[in-house]
Structure formats: C-alpha cells, structure tokens
Amino acid sequence: MKNVLICGAGFMGKTHAAAYQKLGIARVAGLIEENEESGKSFCAKFECKPYSSLAHAFTGGEIDIVDVCLPTFLHEQFALEALAAGKHVLLEKPMTLTLESAKRIVSAAKASKQAFMMGQVLRFWPEYVKAKQLLDSGALGKVTLVSAYRLAQHPNWSPWFADAGKSGGGLYDLMMHDVDYVNHLFGPAKTVYAVGQKSPHGAWNDVTASFEFSSGANAVVESQFNMSGGYPFSMGLRVMGDVGTVEFKFSAGFNLEDRDSAVNSFVLYANGHDPSAVEIEHPDGYEEELKYFVDCVEKGIKPSTVTPDSSLDTMRMIDAVHRSLESKEKIIL
C-alpha cells in the first residue's frame, strides 16, 4: 500500500484524506499544514505525522505520493519540488495562476517517470462521466450546444480566497471545473468571448464564457462566486444534440459540504420518446478520482483520463477567458 503525504488540511485535504481512508487504497502517512491547530486535528483524525516541509517529509523515505491541496499560489512550488524528488503527484485544480507557471509544471511532469495528475474531478463525477458516454456513443446525435453552470456563495474557509493574486477568484477556482469538462468533451476551444464582474479585490468571480470548438459545437459556461446568502451550491449540465438532450441538475448545501442530501436529477430527452431519468450509480467523484490515480501508481502507468497536455489546454482556455474579460474582445486560441 502506497503512503500519501497530504499538503493542506483544508476542505479538500480532508476530503482526499477521508477518501483514501474509506477506500483503503492508500495510507495517509503525513501532513504539511502551517496552521498548528488544524494540523493537530487532522493528524489525530487520520493518524498521520506532521511535517514542516517536503524535504522534512522525504527524509524517512516512506512517502510515495504527494497530494497537493494547498492554496493555488503554492501549487507550482510544491509540485515541482515533489516531482524533482521522484514522487508521484496529484495536484488539485486549478493547476496554477499563470500560463507560464502551468507550462513549467507540465514540462516537469512529462519529464518525470512518476505519475502526475490534476485533480479535475468532473472527469470522474458519475453524471458527467455518463453524459460523455452518451455523447461518444452517438446517443445524442450531433451535439451542437453544451451549457454548464456552477453557482456558489463565496468560500469562507480562509481569507486567501478573496485575494485574486493567491486564488485567481471564481474564474480559476470555480469555472476551471466546467472549462476542463468541455475541453474533455471536445478538445481545446478555437475561440472564446467572456463577460463578467470583477470584485473590489480584483478577482473575476462572476463570469459567463462562450466557446467555439472545431467540431462545430459551442459551449456556454457560467460561474458565479457571489450568490446570495442561503443560496445552495448548484451545478448543472445540458448537452444538446439533434437526436437527444441530456440534462443534469445538482443542488447541495453551502459550497458542497453536504453532498449526501443533495437534490440530484439526470434526465435524457430523446426524439420520439418520453423523457426518462437515467439510472446512475452514485460513487463519490472524489473517491473515483483518487482510486483511479492510485491504481495508475500501483500499475506503474501514467494517467490517461487527465493528462498534463490536456490540463495545459484547460489552462490555455482559462487564460483566454481572462484575456477576453480584460479586453472585452473575442479571443482566438
């Protein structure tokens, strides 16, 4: 069983640690967390050791996998150091905050003999997996339009989220999910045009972007990080073809903490047939993602569901959205 070092004891670090523990696929062996109180609580719960740095954690030689769940501005530093030390790396989205930084990470990942994967969980979320299967099988016919949205109250986990220079705001932290998913469906976009509102702190938190793809399909992606108090975390997907349309709607508690009680529907509308609810097994998307990554590590293969090149294409698309927002112009990728 592989030993995992979790970097960051926040919401995502705890989510990953709980998944490893529940599935029994890897042992949470250590934690890096600068907040002493959070670190102590985490280590007590998951029975792991606290470390002050990657160098400190690597001294004993027991760490196989580094799972980076730190604030975005720290991603490049930790990913590059872990890869240079010969560790397998799972890096939570967003990869980083600039295209140049992303290119450095991808270059190091491709040069490494170890497994590297971005934590793009929608590629493992059961309804999104099923929607792609329906599209790929031809069940929807020629797909012309995809609509995806992700709506949330602003995270209150830590003050760094409000700092655009550290989080990238909703554009990088929230819209990244759906931009990566439409990239997963169609490959990188040809063009993008985006509109939105910038926060007083300089973050693009409320964004709508329209993409064109070489296949002829279009996608409209909406991301809102300033929903009114009490508004539940909501996400949705509609994939429309000339034979059928599939639609997914999901609404949970404040920023996804309470997934078990979420309102969840997945319906197929096919020409000549009554609308039908599609049966979906409900494994946890995060668990499926980590199970896949650990399996790749165990088999000595590099992940193919999320590759470094595909993740870089997603970063290029996000960068183009950012440039369109700033310039108020359509961007050709």
NUZALUM-79368 format. One record per residue: residue in three letters; x, y negated, z of N, C-alpha, C in turn. Coordinates in steps of 0.001 Angstrom, whole numbers, padded with zeros to 6 digits, always signed. Last residue first. Layout:
// residues N
AlaXYZXYZXYZ/...
END
This chain:
// residues 333
Leu-007790-031255-029893-006741-030465-029233-005774-029894-030278/Ile-008979-034448-030019-008717-033260-030833-007553-032515-030204/Ile-011389-036176-028168-010007-035705-028221-009938-034451-029085/Lys-013269-039126-028328-013206-037707-028595-011749-037295-028768/Glu-012916-041591-025665-012852-041141-027053-012889-039625-027141/Lys-012392-042801-023275-013763-042870-023794-013816-042490-025275/Ser-010023-042510-021957-010008-043281-023204-011388-043561-023760/Glu-010689-040999-019683-009926-042243-019538-010025-043136-020773/Leu-012079-038839-020783-012701-039677-019756-012009-041031-019652/Ser-010115-037782-022461-011349-038312-023037-012065-039226-022051/Arg-008239-036912-020601-007869-037975-021547-009099-038595-022197/His-009738-034908-019325-009221-036045-018560-008889-037213-019489/Val-010107-033144-021446-011275-033762-020806-010841-035021-020062/Ala-007430-032432-021817-008127-033153-022885-009395-033819-022353/Asp-006968-031044-019444-006172-032241-019732-006858-033088-020811/Ile-008685-028900-019900-008948-029817-018788-008197-031131-018997/Met-007345-027731-022080-008717-028211-022240-009092-029198-021140/Arg-004931-027049-020909-004934-027985-022034-006328-028571-022241/Met-005827-025176-019037-005237-026435-018561-005195-027477-019677/Thr-006597-023177-020845-007604-023819-019994-007089-025143-019468/Asp-004081-022507-021855-005089-023070-022757-006187-023776-021968/Leu-002997-021406-019542-002422-022649-020054-003381-023309-021042/Ser-004512-019109-019385-004631-020101-018307-004049-021441-018738/Ser-003570-017808-021649-004976-018219-021596-005183-019281-020523/Asp-000898-017367-020841-001185-018194-022017-002632-018689-022010/Pro-001188-015666-018567-000598-017006-018438-000937-017915-019615/Thr-004488-014092-018591-003068-014144-018934-002506-015541-018700/Val-006817-012137-017327-006396-013534-017196-004898-013565-017452/Thr-006795-009556-018300-008067-010269-018229-007844-011768-018068/Ser-004240-008568-018036-004670-008971-019376-006005-009713-019361/Pro-001416-008429-015853-002852-008617-016055-003175-009116-017462/Lys+001143-006035-016474+000770-007440-016322-000717-007614-016625/Ile+001795-003101-014472+001430-003768-015722+001052-005219-015448/Gly+002142-001330-012329+003314-001926-012963+003025-002572-014295/Lys+000096-000369-010854+000387+000337-012107+001608-000218-012830/Glu+000013-002210-008763+000269-000802-008466+000677-000030-009716/Val-000675-004532-010203+000599-004449-009482+000970-002994-009231/Cys-003232-003819-011087-002176-004110-012066-000801-003992-011419/Asp-004488-003619-008589-004382-002429-009441-003306-002622-010508/Val-004423-006260-007777-003631-005280-007029-003457-004000-007845/Phe-006237-007335-009699-004841-007775-009639-003967-006757-008920/Tyr-008652-005962-009144-008034-005875-010467-006553-006238-010401/Lys-009111-006799-006519-008960-005374-006804-008261-005171-008146/Leu-009454-009528-006920-008288-009061-006177-008033-007582-006408/Glu-011875-009500-008455-010669-010178-008937-009421-009630-008251/Glu-013662-008223-006751-013355-007635-008054-012058-008213-008625/Glu-013728-010061-004644-013226-008708-004400-012838-008037-005717/Tyr-014877-012231-005931-013528-012367-005384-012913-010984-005132/Gly-017420-011194-006575-016493-011588-007626-015060-011707-007142/Asp-018758-008312-005100-018294-009681-004880-017248-010037-005930/Pro-021272-006505-006919-019995-006572-006199-019607-008036-006044/His-024052-005909-007765-023604-007127-007110-022339-006942-006277/Glu-025247-005082-010989-024672-004642-009731-024050-005870-009076/Ile-028132-006219-012486-026720-006500-012263-026290-005876-010946/Glu-030580-006027-014896-030069-005432-013668-028560-005647-013580/Val-032224-008816-016087-031155-007851-016342-030637-007342-015017/Ala-035579-009380-016680-034495-009541-015718-033471-008441-015964/Ser-036815-010442-019811-036546-009338-018883-035383-009680-017963/Pro-039440-011670-021876-038247-011933-021045-038048-010806-020043/Asp-040540-009443-024475-040820-010253-023297-039521-010530-022551/His-039385-009767-027882-039524-009029-026627-039897-009992-025503/Gly-038858-011266-030113-039756-010135-030261-039963-009325-029004/Asn-035622-012165-029072-036681-012359-030061-037530-011097-030192/Ala-035066-012184-025559-034728-011637-026867-035896-011806-027823/Tyr-033692-013339-022784-034798-013695-023660-034421-013247-025072/Leu-032755-012140-019686-032488-012054-021117-033774-012371-021879/Val-031656-013525-016591-032757-013147-017479-032306-013158-018930/Phe-030970-013568-013346-030253-013339-014602-031280-012753-015580/Ser-030739-015310-010228-031535-014713-011303-030708-014621-012579/Asn-030726-015951-006810-029918-015438-007913-030831-014842-008982/Val-030041-017601-003900-031091-017385-004888-030385-017080-006201/Ala-028021-016120-001292-028194-016988-002454-029421-016594-003286/Ser-027171-014831+000944-028570-015256+000915-028880-016142-000286/Asp-024454-014352+000481-025357-013218+000672-026831-013603+000577/Arg-022999-016715+000444-023341-016072-000826-024394-014986-000661/Asp-022381-019211+002041-023402-018213+002333-023863-017546+001038/Glu-020436-020968+000992-020105-020123+002137-021094-018970+002328/Leu-020924-022715-001140-020687-021294-001417-020386-020416-000217/Asn-021557-025434-000392-020297-025057-001035-019940-023577-000915/Phe-024171-024632+001589-023175-025691+001384-021874-025089+000844/Gly-025726-021824-000100-025633-022844+000937-024574-023880+000607/Ala-026799-021412-003561-026387-020911-002249-026380-022049-001241/Ser-028042-020314-006563-028097-021420-005612-027838-020884-004221/Phe-027959-019635-009994-027470-019247-008663-027500-020473-007769/Lys-028917-018236-013057-029077-019330-012096-028712-018823-010711/Phe-028445-017503-016455-028099-017168-015078-028268-018406-014214/Glu-029712-016266-019473-029612-017392-018550-029397-016895-017121/Val-029367-015574-022916-029262-015093-021547-029049-016287-020628/Thr-031119-015103-025913-030507-016052-024982-030467-015415-023609/Gly-030920-013778-029285-031322-013784-027885-030580-014836-027089/Val-030421-014443-031905-031201-013242-031621-031722-013253-030187/Asp-028854-016638-032019-030009-016626-032919-030861-015377-032759/Gly-028057-017548-028537-027748-017043-029866-028987-017034-030737/Met-026836-019144-025702-027931-019103-026683-027434-018629-028040/Val-026365-018871-022401-025682-018541-023648-026768-018285-024690/Arg-026130-020676-019510-027063-020288-020573-026270-020083-021857/Leu-025571-020724-016063-025004-020445-017379-026143-020090-018328/Gly-024823-022375-012915-025691-021754-013901-025010-021629-015243/Met-024836-023068-009402-024133-022876-010665-025071-022164-011624/Ser-024825-024970-006418-025564-024354-007522-024658-024188-008726/Phe-025099-025567-003020-024158-025261-004098-024916-024495-005183/Pro-027973-027641-002259-027213-026390-002185-026183-026278-003304/Tyr-028117-030717-000601-028236-030042-001902-027391-028772-001882/Gly-027520-031925+001782-028540-030896+001796-028706-030173+000473/Gly-026697-035012+000283-026653-034166+001463-027811-033177+001471/Ser-026240-034933-003312-026800-035487-002081-026724-034494-000933/Met-023092-034276-004924-024522-034065-004766-024982-034573-003387/Asn-020562-034680-006054-021104-035662-005113-022612-035515-004975/Phe-019561-033242-008117-018952-033008-006805-019474-033978-005751/Gln-020540-031614-010971-020896-032701-010067-020390-032368-008667/Ser-020190-030835-014301-019586-030631-012985-019879-031839-012118/Glu-021139-029172-017240-021428-030238-016277-020846-029872-014916/Val-020496-028551-020574-020140-028177-019205-020356-029373-018288/Val-021498-027202-023512-021657-028383-022672-021450-027940-021229/Ala-020160-025974-026520-020407-025756-025093-020522-027100-024396/Asn-020714-024437-029712-020484-025609-028889-020768-025246-027431/Ala-019392-022447-032412-020147-022620-031169-019781-023940-030505/Gly-017645-022113-034416-018851-022869-034727-019719-023098-033509/Ser-015257-021024-033787-016317-020096-034175-017568-020811-034659/Ser-013735-023118-032789-013508-022693-034177-014599-021761-034686/Phe-015807-025355-030824-014901-024219-030996-014819-023797-032462/Glu-016222-028289-028865-016446-027607-030138-015398-026524-030290/Phe-017709-029462-025810-016615-028817-026533-017100-028249-027869/Ser-018402-032044-023612-018918-031305-024768-017738-030791-025597/Ala-018864-032613-020136-017960-032500-021286-018586-031633-022364/Thr-019414-034636-017405-020074-033792-018400-019199-033806-019643/Val-018652-035157-013958-018208-035095-015350-019124-034199-016175/Asp-017628-036451-011112-018896-036209-011793-018661-036314-013300/Asn-015053-036998-010279-015828-035990-009549-017117-035597-010251/Trp-012109-038052-010824-013258-037812-011686-014055-036655-011067/Ala-010738-040227-008378-010990-038856-008846-012213-038823-009755/Gly-010240-042648-007131-009629-042397-008432-009845-041003-008989/His-011602-043301-004897-010235-042792-004697-009554-042423-006007/Pro-014124-043918-005775-013281-045029-005310-011828-044614-005095/Ser-014476-041724-008707-014692-042085-007310-013843-043284-006926/Lys-015912-042109-011927-014703-041983-011115-014992-042461-009693/Gln-018113-040269-013949-017942-041340-012975-016700-041068-012137/Gly-018278-039533-017523-018348-039259-016098-018181-040496-015247/Val-017877-037647-020554-018314-038859-019851-018398-038520-018371/Ala-015977-036351-023320-016454-036290-021943-016882-037660-021438/Tyr-015346-034149-025944-015728-035514-025598-016378-035456-024221/Val-013025-032157-027723-013820-032393-026523-014134-033884-026419/Thr-012182-029546-030097-012361-030941-029696-013120-031004-028379/Lys-011555-026830-030049-010996-027687-031089-011045-029152-030682/Ala-010680-024696-027207-011563-025575-027968-010799-026352-029030/Pro-009489-021279-027049-009342-022721-026803-010222-023559-027728/Gly-012092-018712-026808-010733-019174-027042-010665-020680-026846/Phe-014666-018000-026086-014417-018423-027461-012966-018736-027800/Leu-014732-017015-023403-015704-016591-024407-015223-016822-025833/His-012624-018293-022103-012691-016827-022080-013645-016305-023159/Asn-013492-020916-022410-012244-020504-023066-012196-018984-023168/Val-015627-020764-020705-015914-020937-022137-014662-020662-022967/Tyr-014123-020395-018289-015039-019358-018766-015370-019537-020246/Asp-012657-022730-017969-011942-021478-018178-012869-020408-018743/Val-014824-024417-017572-013970-024625-018737-013163-023362-019021/Asp-015723-023440-015141-016551-023253-016327-015789-023519-017615/His-013513-024031-013354-014153-022714-013439-014835-022513-014788/Met-012958-026778-013608-011977-025798-014075-012604-024416-014259/Met-014807-028230-012214-015066-027984-013629-014119-026933-014214/Leu-013419-028186-009623-014741-027614-009841-014975-027266-011308/Asp-010829-029236-009670-011157-028230-008669-012483-027522-008945/Tyr-010671-031059-011802-009714-029959-011706-010200-028857-010766/Leu-012996-032666-011418-012577-032236-012750-011670-031012-012677/Gly-013102-033353-008712-014016-032346-009239-013622-031829-010606/Gly-009572-033923-007928-011001-034188-007886-011823-033059-008486/Gly-006936-033462-007692-007429-033647-009046-008921-033918-009106/Ser-005694-033211-005237-006692-032209-005626-007094-032286-007090/Lys-003758-035227-005060-003497-033926-004445-004458-032833-004920/Gly-004637-037498-006274-003266-037089-006549-002919-035736-005974/Ala-007141-037880-005171-007053-037407-006555-005651-036914-006904/Asp-008237-036997-002141-007062-037627-002753-006870-037061-004155/Ala-010191-035446-001087-010583-036780-001544-009454-037511-002261/Phe-008863-033168-000223-009755-033065-001368-010105-034431-001946/Trp-007517-033788+002116-006748-033805+000869-007646-033711-000363/Pro-009154-033464+004373-009082-034776+003729-008361-034778+002381/Ser-011087-030404+004202-009850-031101+004524-009793-032434+003787/Trp-013726-029567+003902-012758-028680+004535-011505-029424+004991/Asn-015822-030683+002654-015402-031346+003896-014345-030532+004624/Pro-016523-031276-000805-015988-030419+000260-015560-031221+001483/His-019550-032826-001813-018093-032946-001741-017568-032095-000586/Gln-021944-030480-003041-021589-031604-002193-020061-031656-002114/Ala-022186-029424-006504-021835-029228-005092-021736-030551-004354/Leu-022666-027544-009401-023089-028712-008638-022825-028468-007164/Arg-022084-026664-012579-021586-026357-011233-021792-027624-010400/Tyr-023114-025194-015701-023065-026278-014725-022606-025746-013382/Ala-023201-024727-019215-022750-024260-017900-022708-025443-016947/Ser-024316-023552-022276-024463-024613-021289-024080-024044-019926/Val-023484-022883-025579-023359-022445-024192-023509-023679-023307/Leu-024639-022152-028834-024517-023119-027740-024418-022420-026392/Thr-024551-020116-030702-024323-021485-031157-024100-022466-030022/Val-023879-016820-031532-024026-017782-030435-023647-019177-030912/Lys-025592-014549-033353-024573-015604-033480-024818-016665-032419/Gly-026770-012111-030987-026605-012611-032344-025476-013623-032420/Leu-026855-010944-028583-027406-012299-028651-027367-012860-030065/Ala-025610-008529-028957-026993-008513-028477-027653-009885-028551/Gly-022982-008273-029593-023873-008739-030643-025320-008811-030224/Ser-021156-007741-027654-021845-006593-028247-022739-006983-029420/Asp-020353-010236-026735-019406-009437-027520-020073-008276-028241/Leu-022673-011029-025287-022193-011807-026427-021315-010937-027329/Leu-022757-009044-023315-023886-009209-024223-023471-009982-025468/Gln-020281-009535-022041-020530-008237-022664-021680-008326-023668/Lys-020746-012113-021047-019719-011918-022077-019911-010580-022785/Ala-022730-011489-019167-023028-012416-020259-022018-012258-021388/Lys-021279-009837-017402-022383-009283-018195-022726-010181-019368/Val-019511-011705-016277-018980-010538-016994-020055-009969-017920/Tyr-021347-013332-015033-020546-013893-016115-019891-012779-016940/Glu-022341-011555-013129-023246-012121-014131-022480-012719-015310/Pro-019937-010860-011590-020706-009873-012352-021633-010450-013413/Trp-016838-012420-012017-018150-012570-011388-019157-011767-012207/Phe-014495-012438-013375-014797-011216-012622-016167-011272-011954/Arg-014227-014882-014433-013953-013769-015344-014237-012423-014691/Leu-014538-016493-012242-015697-016276-013103-015466-015154-014100/Val-012015-016760-010990-012948-015741-010504-014156-015528-011414/Gln-008968-017052-011560-010139-017556-012287-011286-016575-012078/Gly-006259-017230-010284-007491-016772-009661-008715-017406-010315/Met-003736-016169-012561-004520-017241-011981-005808-016663-011409/Met-001062-013905-012037-002425-014152-012500-003025-015353-011791/Phe+001649-011791-012649+001216-013144-012317-000201-013314-012839/Ala+003922-009185-011866+002571-009600-012258+002302-011023-011784/Gln+007413-009392-012924+006348-009121-011978+004994-009612-012519/Lys+009395-010238-014475+008973-008849-014689+007773-008498-013822/Ser+009165-013563-015840+009240-012635-014714+008814-011228-015132/Ala+008556-015116-017991+009936-014632-017881+010081-013579-016790/Lys+005968-015817-017482+006226-014963-018642+007633-014390-018619/Ala+006344-017451-015239+005532-016239-015138+005823-015281-016280/Ala+007833-019574-016263+008421-018717-015227+007662-017396-015119/Ser+005914-020612-018046+007223-020172-018537+007880-019223-017536/Val+003890-021333-016260+003653-020282-017260+004963-019744-017817/Ile+005165-023409-014846+004684-022211-014151+004515-021062-015130/Arg+005644-025248-016887+006775-024701-016119+006364-023413-015403/Lys+003042-025832-017719+003968-025188-018661+005165-024582-017929/Ala+002078-027160-015464+001500-025873-015862+002431-025122-016802/Ser+003567-029516-015597+003738-028616-014463+003218-027221-014800/Glu+002449-030595-017926+003886-030300-017862+004191-029324-016734/Leu-000197-030999-017209+000113-030010-018243+001585-029625-018209/Thr-000896-031246-013702-000439-031806-014972-000108-030690-015946/Leu-001721-029841-011473-002392-031102-011781-001940-031769-013070/Thr-002472-026284-011506-001683-027432-011061-002391-028693-011539/Met-004479-024307-011606-003060-023959-011646-002211-025071-011049/Pro-007154-024679-009205-006537-024934-010503-005035-024655-010467/Lys-006907-021105-008653-007152-022255-009512-007395-023492-008653/Glu-004285-019350-006923-005650-019851-007011-005734-021024-007998/Leu-002228-016883-008060-002280-018329-007824-003714-018814-007994/Leu-000392-014188-007196-001766-014572-007515-001897-016030-007103/Val+002606-012653-008069+001959-013899-007632+000519-013990-008138/His+005249-010590-006941+004018-010701-007715+003250-011908-007173/Lys+008646-011792-006668+007375-011366-006078+006251-011447-007112/Gly+011208-012746-007209+010811-011437-007702+009526-010898-007108/Ala+011866-015280-006598+012258-014265-005612+011830-012858-006027/Ala+010652-016667-008613+012120-016596-008625+012639-015544-007662/Leu+008013-016497-007714+008411-015796-008934+009921-015625-009006/Ala+008190-018173-005455+007820-016768-005301+008224-015949-006525/Glu+008868-020636-006618+009763-020024-005631+009464-018532-005474/Leu+006659-021100-008300+007999-020964-008870+008951-020280-007896/Ala+004549-021244-006415+004536-020251-007493+005935-020023-008047/Phe+005290-023418-004774+005181-022075-004204+005203-020995-005282/Gln+005338-025591-006643+006469-025297-005748+006424-023855-005265/Glu+002737-025528-007779+003932-025284-008586+005113-024869-007716/His+000974-026050-005537+000950-024805-006299+002241-024522-007064/Leu+000630-028373-004154+001711-027494-003703+001855-026237-004571/Phe-001620-029585-005113-000340-030269-005352+000862-029444-004902/Thr-003758-027950-004185-003286-027861-005569-001905-028486-005784/Pro-003359-026277-001037-003791-027425-001829-003067-027480-003166/Leu-003106-022608-001343-002764-023905-000771-003394-025044-001564/Cys-003058-019941-001861-004362-020588-001674-004178-021956-001025/Val-001324-017461-003334-001230-018893-003051-002619-019528-003045/Asp+000028-014615-002408-001296-015090-002790-001390-016553-002356/Val+002525-012508-003280+002294-013831-002700+000985-014356-003275/Ile+003427-009177-002594+002533-010088-003310+002421-011402-002551/Asp+005325-008001-000913+005253-007625-002325+004508-008662-003156/Ile+007411-008237+001886+006355-008884+001102+006453-008482-000367/Glu+009587-007205+003261+008362-006413+003219+007285-006988+002312/Gly+012002-008547+003692+011882-007693+002518+010583-006916+002410/Gly+012591-010391+005643+012483-008979+006033+012313-008025+004874/Thr+012610-012833+004194+013819-012349+004878+013753-010859+005190/Phe+010337-013923+003206+011021-012942+002360+012230-012307+003046/Ala+009534-015783+005082+008703-014596+004872+009437-013509+004107/His+011536-017733+004762+011384-017053+006049+010611-015740+005863/Ala+010944-018558+002165+012263-017986+002464+012221-017191+003764/Leu+008393-019645+002549+008554-018448+001728+009889-017778+002036/Ser+007917-020564+006033+008251-020850+004641+008320-019545+003863/Ser+007087-019699+008506+007217-021142+008307+007469-021525+006857/Tyr+004575-017261+009238+005890-017624+008695+005910-019125+008419/Pro+002929-014935+011365+003051-016296+010849+004475-016555+010343/Lys+001632-011682+010544+002673-012515+011127+002643-013927+010548/Cys-001690-010347+011285-000515-010566+010451+000442-011543+011132/Glu-004463-009779+011863-003341-009024+012436-002095-009114+011562/Phe-006593-011299+011238-006133-010364+010209-004881-009592+010616/Lys-007035-012761+013615-008138-012071+012958-007646-010993+012002/Ala-004532-013836+014203-005201-012975+015178-006286-012145+014506/Cys-004060-015378+011946-003167-014249+012237-003776-013288+013260/Phe-006133-017313+012226-006045-016438+011050-005230-015185+011369/Ser-005439-018590+014624-006735-017939+014483-006718-016918+013343/Lys-002917-019639+013954-003057-018686+015059-004354-017900+014942/Gly-003578-021409+011837-002670-020280+011633-002823-019215+012703/Ser-005155-023309+013057-005732-022473+012005-004894-021225+011777/Glu-003193-024402+014808-004415-023800+015340-005065-022861+014320/Glu-001197-025365+013030-000891-024335+014027-002147-023632+014533/Asn-001026-025864+009724-001901-026174+010853-001788-025055+011881/Glu+000517-024665+007782+001141-025704+008594+000289-026105+009798/Glu+000985-021338+007004-000032-022346+007269+000546-023391+008210/Ile+001433-018242+005665+002083-019553+005772+000985-020593+005909/Leu+001284-014899+006832+000604-016152+006514+001571-017315+006611/Gly+001292-011312+006185+001813-012580+006680+001024-013774+006195/Ala-000023-009024+005363+001143-008878+006237+001614-010190+006833/Val-002704-007383+004525-002351-008781+004771-001247-008778+005819/Arg-002382-004725+002320-002279-005134+003725-001900-006611+003801/Ala-004806-003561-000041-003501-004142+000286-003548-004597+001738/Ile-007247-002345-000118-006376-002193-001289-004974-002731-001046/Gly-009432-002471+001550-008339-001586+001905-007353-001361+000783/Leu-011638-004076+001345-011420-003085+000298-010329-002078+000655/Lys-011371-005707+003642-012582-004919+003414-012338-003784+002433/Gln-008833-006893+003242-009104-006085+004421-010312-005177+004207/Tyr-009155-008326+000876-008104-007306+000976-008427-006338+002115/Ala-011260-010030+001737-011461-009082+000638-010418-007969+000670/Ala-010091-011547+003729-011222-010688+004072-011478-009642+002996/Ala-008179-012918+002193-007743-012002+003257-008858-011036+003628/His-009842-014483+000546-008958-013463-000024-008544-012440+001031/Thr-011098-016099+002462-011891-015283+001547-011057-014151+000961/Lys-008933-017418+003624-009731-016500+004437-010563-015570+003556/Gly-008135-018924+001405-007204-017987+002030-007939-016957+002868/Met-010415-020497+001000-010049-019490+000009-009055-018483+000572/Phe-010528-022079+003409-011664-021279+002959-011239-020166+002004/Gly-007115-021795+004678-008391-022472+004470-009468-021520+003984/Ala-004523-021037+005089-005554-020402+005910-006898-021109+005803/Gly-001859-020382+002994-003015-021235+003195-004131-020516+003922/Cys-000774-017678+001487-000300-019045+001700-001514-019957+001775/Ile-000335-014385+002476-001313-015416+002138-000715-016781+002445/Leu+001378-011727+001319+001584-012957+002075+000552-013968+001590/Val+000814-008249+001419+000461-009556+000866+000790-010664+001849/Asn+002088-005128+000496+001982-006142+001541+001791-007517+000917/Lys+000559-002186-000883+001343-003401-001021+001056-004373+000127/Met+000840+001199+000000+000000+000000+000000+000876-001251+000000/
END
